[in-house]
Amino acid sequence: MKLEIDELREFLDQHSDDEIRNAIVAEDFSGLVHLPAGVRQALAGNPDDIWTDIWWYVDIRNEVRLDDFPCLHIAYAASAKAGFLIGQSHGVFAMGSNEKRTEGIVIAFCPWCAKPLNVNARNPLRLA
């Protein structure tokens, strides 16, 4: 079972940040009682694919509105937690190329999950 963060958000939001982080560090999800048993089992067998995404989600879930971004990875990279590594202007995402981040290199795909990103400020992609 391949898990995606969007499938887990409603369950994760019923747990505290510490409960989730402790489960990842201990590699034991049995204490996350609001996750369905099948999801807990899938998490235990899927560490590298989803654990980082969950950690990132927990880090930013109270800071940014995930629905405003094409994916969790871009939301995290655009957050203060990641030092605003990626910026957004007119619906286009770019990695800053100077100290003040007034210039950047437009990115067409998420560097982590390869989700297509908008590269044309006149014709934005739909996030859904």
C-alpha positions in Angstrom: 0.0 0.0 0.0 1.6 3.3 -1.2 0.6 6.1 1.2 0.2 9.8 0.3 0.2 12.6 2.9 -3.2 13.8 1.7 -4.7 10.5 2.7 -3.2 10.8 6.2 -3.8 14.4 7.1 -7.3 14.0 8.7 -5.9 11.2 10.9 -2.6 12.9 11.7 -4.4 16.1 12.7 -6.0 14.1 15.6 -2.5 13.6 17.1 -0.1 16.0 18.6 3.2 16.9 17.0 5.1 15.1 19.7 3.0 11.9 19.4 3.7 11.7 15.7 7.4 12.5 16.0 7.9 10.0 18.8 6.2 7.3 16.6 8.6 8.0 13.7 11.7 8.0 16.0 10.6 4.8 17.7 9.4 3.3 14.4 6.3 2.3 16.3 2.9 3.6 15.1 0.8 1.5 17.4 0.2 4.5 19.7 -1.4 6.6 16.9 -4.8 5.3 17.7 -6.6 7.6 15.3 -4.9 6.0 12.3 -6.7 2.9 10.9 -4.8 -0.3 11.6 -4.1 -0.9 7.9 -2.5 2.6 7.7 -0.4 2.0 10.8 0.9 -1.3 9.2 1.6 0.4 5.9 3.5 3.2 7.7 5.6 0.6 9.5 6.6 -1.1 6.2 7.1 2.2 4.3 9.6 4.2 6.2 11.6 6.1 3.6 8.7 6.9 1.4 6.4 8.6 3.8 8.1 9.3 7.1 9.9 12.4 5.9 6.7 13.7 4.4 4.9 13.2 7.7 7.7 14.9 9.6 7.6 17.9 7.2 3.8 18.0 7.5 3.9 18.1 11.2 6.6 20.9 11.0 4.4 23.2 8.9 0.8 22.2 9.5 0.2 25.2 11.8 2.2 27.6 9.7 1.0 27.2 6.1 -2.2 26.2 4.4 -1.1 23.0 2.5 -4.1 23.4 0.1 -2.4 26.6 -1.3 0.5 24.6 -2.7 0.7 21.9 -5.4 2.3 19.4 -2.9 3.7 19.1 0.6 7.3 19.3 -0.6 6.8 22.7 -2.2 4.8 24.0 0.8 7.6 22.9 3.1 10.4 24.4 0.9 8.4 27.7 0.8 8.0 27.8 4.6 10.1 29.5 7.3 11.2 26.0 8.5 13.1 25.5 5.2 14.4 29.0 5.2 12.1 30.0 2.3 14.2 27.8 -0.1 11.5 28.1 -2.8 9.6 31.3 -3.4 6.3 31.9 -5.3 5.4 34.9 -7.4 2.3 35.1 -9.6 1.7 31.3 -9.2 5.2 30.4 -10.4 7.7 28.7 -8.1 11.4 29.5 -8.2 14.6 28.7 -6.2 16.3 32.0 -5.2 19.6 32.6 -7.0 20.8 35.6 -5.1 21.1 36.6 -1.4 18.0 38.8 -1.4 16.0 36.2 -3.3 14.9 38.9 -5.8 16.0 36.6 -8.6 15.4 32.9 -9.1 15.4 29.9 -11.3 11.8 28.8 -12.2 11.2 25.2 -11.5 8.8 23.2 -13.6 8.6 20.1 -11.3 8.7 19.5 -7.6 12.3 18.3 -6.9 11.0 15.6 -4.5 7.9 14.1 -6.1 8.1 15.4 -9.7 4.6 17.0 -9.6 4.3 19.5 -12.5 4.5 23.1 -11.4 3.2 26.2 -13.1 5.9 28.0 -15.2 3.6 30.6 -16.8 2.3 33.4 -14.7 -0.4 34.1 -17.3 -1.9 30.6 -17.3 -1.6 29.1 -13.8 -2.1 25.4 -13.3 -5.0 24.2 -11.2 -3.8 22.7 -7.9 -6.5 20.1 -7.8 
